[in-house]
Amino acid sequence: MDQQHPVLEYSINEPGSMESKVMLDKLILARWDVFMENGHFRYRTDSMTERVLVGSQAYLAMFLPYRSTLRRMPQSMLYVKQEFDMDKFNFTKIDESKELVCQLVNRDRVTSNRDILITNVSPINRGHCLLVPQVEACLPQVCEMTA
């Protein structure tokens, strides 16, 4: 890393207080707003319109006119857990000076790979971020649930 980025340390053995959660929210929104102001997103979210649909579920409908045309084209996926390919887009290729919100450090675990929180450069709404665990491990981009 060529510049200093915020680091958020936490422990699952020490449940976080409401104050630390508020601090994380403020950090995300502050960094996100700076990146938006500096033009690091593919489009602005201020052209978005939304409304709550009538019905018992009260679904939220959002219209993002630029998301379909200005976001990066998704890669063709053949499997849910596709092997990591260094030649294709992956989170090791992001520009950290324009996308990295913070590094997350779990004090209960020792690892040489960073867990990072990055902005989604094709956002759905303000604060839209991605959690990238062990970014340098080059793991397949899939979310697995464990019991």
N, C-alpha and C positions, 0 to 999 in steps of 0.2 A: 504494500500500500504506500502510495506516495504522499498521502496526507492523513491527518488524524481524524478518526471517526468516533462517534460516541460508542461506548461499551456499556451494556446493561448486564450486571451480574445478578444472579438469582440462585436460589436453592429450593429444591422441592421439599427438603426437610424443614425449611423455615417458611411457612406459608406467608405470602406477600400481604402487606397491608393494603387497604384501599388507597392510601396515599401513593404507594409505588405504582399501582395500576393507573392512577390519574397522571402520574409523572410520565409513564410510558405513552399514554394517549397524547399528552402534550408534546412529547418528543416526536412522535410519529407525525402529528399534524404540523408542527413547526418545520420539520425537515421537508415534509411533503410540499408545503406551501412555498418554501424556498426553491425547491426543484421545479415546481410549476411556474413560479415567477421568472426563473432563469431559462424557461423553454425546454426543459429536459424530457417532456412528455410528447407523445405523438400527436396529441390534440388536447384542447382545453375541455374541462367538464362543465364550464359555465353555460354551454349551449344545450345542456341536458334539460329535458322536461320530465316531470314525473307526476303521477296521480295514483290515488288509492282506488282500486276497482270496487264497484258495488258488489256486495255479496257477503256471506257469513265468514269467509276467510280473510277478507280485506287485503287482497294481494296488492303489491306495489308494482305498477307498470312504469317502466323507464324508457325514454326515447333518447338514444345517444346517436345523433346523426352521423358522427364521424367514425364511430367504433368499427363499423363494417368495412369502411374504405381505407382508413389510415392505420389500423393496427397491423402488426407483423402477421403475415400469413401463417397459420398453424402448420406444423410439420405433419406429414402423412404418418399415421401410427398404424403399425401392423399388429401390435400386441399391447395389452394394458401395461405390462412391465417390459417395455422395450429396452434393450441394452443401451448403455451410454455410448454416444458417438461424439468424439472430440471435434470432428469436422462440421457437425451441425450445431445449431444454436444450443447453448447450455449456459447455466448460470455462472460458470467460471469466466465467461466472455463479457459480462456486464461492465460498464464504465462506473466504477465505484464512486468516483467523484460526482456523478450525476444521478446515481440510483441507490446507493447504500444508506439506509436509515440508521442502522446501528448493528453492532456485533453483539450476540447474546452469549454470555458465558455462564454455564451451569457449574456452580462451585462444587457440586456433588460428583462430577465426572471429569476425568482427565482425558483429553483428546488433542491431537495435533491439527484436527480439522475444525474450521470455524463454522458456527451456526450464525447465519446472518438474516436480517430483515431488510428487504429491498422494496422500493416502490414498483408498482406495476406501471410500466410506461404507456400502457393502453388501458387507463383506468376506467372503472365503471362509475366511481364516485370519489369524492375527496377522501384521502387517507387510504385508498386501496393499495395494500401491500402484500408481499409474498414472504413466507417463512421458508428459508432454504437451509435445511440442516446439513451439516458436514459438507459444505460446498466443495472443498478441495478433494473429497473422497470420490468425486465423479460418479455418484450413484444414479441409477435410473430415475427419471422424473416421474415418480408415481407415489401416491399417498397410500400407505398400507395401514390397516387398523390391526392392532394386536389386543388380545384379551388380557 
